[in-house]
Amino acid sequence: MHERFSDRARHAMALANQEANRLKHEYLAPAHIMLGVIAEGHCVATEALRVLNVDLDRVREQVAKELGEGSSGGGVGLRAQSDATKQVISLAVDEARKLGHRYIGTEHLVLALVAQEKSIPSQVLRAEGVNADSLRERVLGMLRSSVDLNHDLAHSRHGDFEWVHQQELAKAFHSPKFWHTLILAVDSANRLGAGEIQAEHLLLAILRDEGCKAATLLREHGVTADVVRSKLTGRE
């Protein structure tokens, strides 16, 4: 099932396991998932909760307090999922299906946590005024558009891109043309000794593609791969 998780959901689950380790628990409970999502920091779930005026620091403190500290002595390794955690994941899958999503994101995990009424996260979030309907409405509002104009994205690591629907983004990966450009961008980054692909490497990839209309237009204005490469390396 975890192969359907988004990168951020996977990260949140990994952080949940770390929280279980920190609190000396031998199991993975819904409360650990809530702590993991909050620790992830910048995802659809936390952004939606912020828009709903939820104090995430207070939620983290309250969830950890209600959960308490165990006596296992910590240790590394994955914790066994409790029955309640398995139910949360099942509910998250249902939430994704209801919304027509082919992936499980942090938003689905939190919706599942809220729906599990007897869980610590549900009780704490409900005390903050969050219910499944209001949260689902906010999540849908975010995913329908690239930017929620009523939301402050100043603290978001990727700005507007944070709100691009993952299903829309996935369309690019079905295009052979996209993959050809991406491979050229990777090659350009490697040639310039860069550890990550940046926008300039994508520009070089476009300019190196002889059949690209954008490259033709840029070359007509004197922008070529050689010119860009010289600018980047300082060899003018």
HUTA-V289662 format. One record per helix or strand. SS is the DSSP state (hx for helix, st for strand). FROM is the first residue (numbers start at 1). TO is the last residue. If there is no record, write none. Layout:
ss=SS from=FROM to=TO
ss=SS from=FROM to=TO
This chain:
ss=hx from=2 to=4
ss=st from=5 to=5
ss=hx from=7 to=22
ss=st from=27 to=28
ss=hx from=30 to=40
ss=hx from=44 to=51
ss=hx from=56 to=67
ss=st from=80 to=81
ss=hx from=83 to=98
ss=st from=104 to=104
ss=hx from=106 to=115
ss=hx from=120 to=127
ss=hx from=132 to=144
ss=hx from=159 to=163
ss=hx from=166 to=174
ss=hx from=176 to=191
ss=hx from=199 to=208
ss=hx from=213 to=220
ss=hx from=225 to=233
